[in-house]
């Protein structure tokens, strides 16, 4: 039983599955200061999932890096500070007119 839990934990560690709101949105990989994120955007919002393995990353630095990853991937500014935790960062976007 313990072996199966270990296998499931390892499989989930590299997970890049978006939340339901971002299903089907194309992902862009972005590296910021050693952290790699998979960024998806839709309807004026974005989600950055940290996919790099890091030992106990701090929440504030992950939010900062995730926000920068969202800026780089979308070309948009953030409407406010990014939100989230050490795994998933979300933000509302302010995009230039196209």
C-alpha positions, 0 to 999 in steps of 0.5 A: 500500500505504501508503495502505491502512495509513493507512486501516486505522489511522484506522479502528482508532483509533475502535474500540470493540469489546469483548473476547470476555468482554464481547461483547453487553454493553450499552455506556455512554459516560462522560466523566471529566476529558476522557477518554471511555470505553465501559464494559461490565460482566458477571459482576462485572467491567467493561471501559472502552475509551478512545474519545477521541483524546488525545496520549500519555495517561499510563498511571496517569491513564488507569487512574484515569480508567477506574476512575472511568468504571467506577464511574459507569457501574455504580454499583459500587465496585472490588475493587482497583486497575484494570488495563490500559493507555492503551486498555483498563481492566478491574476487578473489581466490588463491587456493592451488593445489589439 
